[in-house]
Amino acid sequence: MSNDINDPIDLQALCDVLVKDHQATYIAAPEQTLANQSPVLLFHVPAGTQRLSELRGNVAHHLEGVDGIRLGEYELPFSLRHVLHSDVHEFRRVPLYADSQPGMDDVLIEEGIEQARQVVAGEIEPDAPASESIELLTLVEELADAGAVAVELRNEPLIELGIIDLRIPMIPADGHPIAGPCESVIFDGKTYDFRFNCVLEDPCGYRTMRTPLYIDGSTHGLPELPVHEGLAHFKDVQLIIEEIDSSREAYKKLRDVVPAHG
């Protein structure tokens, strides 16, 4: 099969370039882009290896004149994107290469390429997209049980947009299978749109910017916060939003209910 692509590069050769010439430690493609035969290739290069602007320029130079990738009998259009470590996981992705990534098994390029070929050829069906809804209590408890150091609510998206946006200090490969399937979160009978970000960093400070929903107590300067106490904080924030028309007033009220840690 051919999509009339000029000057394709073999996918394994492209992965070799990213690993050997640019020190990539992770390469993956979302399953659905492979199934649609227009792969989006995601790769990660550890911080400090080179400046991101230089990395992009060097990769672009290597791929000058390349219009597509070759994978077995297929020639496919593709796009390439660098991701930060907070987006390194294998939830609904086919890992083409992984080396010493927290929460992930190592994957050799040859193994990843073969799995990608099987998805493109229809020999492996990708998981169907989910639009699950979950109780906030259940979500926070599952994240805590899976090793989250904390679960933090970003206050601004909730106040301004009615969205539950969580910052979750935990290994992304462990957090995405739990939070990834959820498009909405329920609390006290009310449904909120949901988004999240797993980070390999410590919990942040609180007050008006963030509300802690859980803290495991391992971070210096932040006392342990059980899930039930964190959800009580969320209830306080929810009541403030319902009772105050002005965002400015809501932020002022937050100072009275959110712990002043950090």
N, C-alpha and C positions, 0 to 999 in steps of 0.2 A: 504493500500500500504506500502511496506517496501523496503528499499534499502540495506538490510542485514548489518545494522549498529549495532555494539556492544555497550552496555551500553549507550544508549541515555539519555539525560536529557530533561524533559518537558520544553518547551520554556518559559512558565510562571514561572516555578521554577528558570530557569536561569536568567530571568529578575529580579525576587525577590532577587536573590543573588547579582546581580550587584547594585541594588538600596539599599537594606538593609545592606549588608555587605561592600559595596565599595562606597556608596554615589553617585552613578550615578544619574545625573539629566536629562539624555537624552539617549534613546536607539532607534535605527531605523534600517531599512533594505532597501537597494535599491530595488525598485519594481521589476526590471528585474531579480534580483537574487532570489527573491521569486517565480516569475513566472517560472524560470528555475529549481526550487526546489533544489537549493544549496545556501541557504541564507548567505549573508555577514552581520553580526551584527555589527553595529557601536554604540559605547557608549562614553559618555563624563562624566568625573569626574572633577569638578571645580579645578582650580589651587590652590595649598596650602593644599589640602586634604591629599595627600601623594605624595611622589616622584613617578615619572612615572615608574622607574625601580621597585620600591616596588609594585606598583599597578599591573604591569604585572606579577610579580612573585606571588603575592597573588591570582590573578585571575587564573593563570595557576595551582596553588595548588588546588583551589576549583574545577577545571575541570579535574583534573588528572584522566585518565582512561575513560573520556567521549569522544566518537567518533562522536556523532551526537545529533540532537535535535528531540524531538517528538512534533508534532503539529497536534492535532486531530488524524486522522487515518494515518498520514504521519510520517515517520522517515527519516530524511534528514541529509546529511552532511552539515557542516557549518564552517564558520571562524569568528573570533571575532577580532575587531580592535578598539583601543581607538582613538578618534579624538579630535582635539583642538576646542576651541569655534568658530574659524573662519570657521569650517566645520559643524556647527550645524544648520541644516535647514531641511525642509521637501519637497524640490523640487525633484520630482520623487523618493521619499522615503516614506515608510510606517512607521510613528512614532509608536513605540511600547510603549514608555513611554516618557512623557515630563513634566517637573515640573519647572515652572517659567522661561521659556526660552524666551528671547526677540523676539518679532515678531511671536510667536507660541502660540496656545491655549494649555492648559494643556491636557495631554492624560493619562488616567488610563491604567494600564497594561492590564486589562481585555479587554478594548476597542481595544487597539492596537493588542492584540493577535487575536481577532476575525477578524479584518481587514486583518491581515497577513494570517490567515487561508483561507479567501475568495480569496485572490490573488493566493495562492498556489493551491487551488482547481479549479481555473479558473473561479470563480464566479465574479471576478473583473478583467478586462483587464488593464494591466499597460499602461501608455502613451507610444506611439511609440517614439523612439529616434529621435531627431530633429537635423538638420544640417543647421540651419538658418544662413543667412548673414544679417548684419545690418549696416546702415550708422553710422559712429562714432559719428556724431552730434546727431543723434536720440538716440543712446545708452546713451551718457553722459547726455542728457536732461532728459531721463526717469529715470536714476539713481538719478539725482538731485531732480526731482519731488517726488521720492519715499523716500527721506530723507537722501541721501548720504551727509556726511559732506564735502567730497572732492572726486575727481577722479584723481588718480595719475598714470602717465605713467612711467613704469620702462624702463629706457633708454637702458640698456645693451641688453635685449632680442631683442629690435627693431634694434639696431645697429649691433649686432652680428648675429642674426638669422632671422630678418625680421618678428618678432612676436610682436603683440600688447599685452602687459602684463600689466594689470591694478591692482593697489592696491586701494581698495575702502573702506574707513572707513564708514561702515554702518552696520546695523543689517543683518547678513547673511540670515536670513529667509525672509527679504525684498529684498535683492539683487539678490539671486539666481534665482527666477522666471523671472527676467528681463534679466540678463546676461547669465544664464545657458543654454538657448536654442541656443545660438550663437556660432558657430564654426569659423566664420570669420567676419571681420569688414572691411568696405569699407570707404576709405577717398580719396577724389579727384580722383575717378575713379580707385584707386588701392586697391586690396583686400589683406588683411593680415590675417594669422592665429591668433587665439585669445585665450587668457586664462586670468584668473582673480582670485583675492582673496579678499573676504570681511573680514574686521577686525574690532573688537570692540576696536579700538585704535584711537588716534588722527592722523591727517596728519603728514607726516614726512618732513624733510628738502629737499631741492631741489638742483639745479645746475646739476652736471654731473650725479648723480645717478637717479634722478626722475624729470619729467616735470609735473607741475600741469596743468590739463585740466579743473578743476573746484574746487573752494573753496567757501563754503557758508558764510565765514566770522565770524563764531562763535568760531573759535579756536584762543586763545590768541597768538599774534605775527605774524599771517598770515592774511593779508588783503583779502577781498573778491575778487574773480576772477570769473567773469561771464563766461558762457560756450563759447561764441563767442571769448573772449580773449584767453581762454585756447586752443581752436582749432587753433588759430593763432600761439600759441607756437608750437603745433604739426606740423603745416605747416613748421615752421622754422626748426624743427628737421628733417622733411622729406627731405627738400631741402639740408640740410647739408649732410645727408646720400647719397643722389643722386650725390652730387658734390665732395665728399671726398672719396678717395679709402682706406685710412688708418683709422682704428678704433681709433687709438691714436689721429689723427688729428680731428676726429669727436668729441671726448670728449673735446678737447681743444676748439673747436668752440662752443660747448654747453655753455661754460661759458659766451659767449657774448649774448646769446639769452634767457637763462632760468633764471627766477628770483632767486636772491640769498637769499631766505628766509630760515630760519631754520639753 
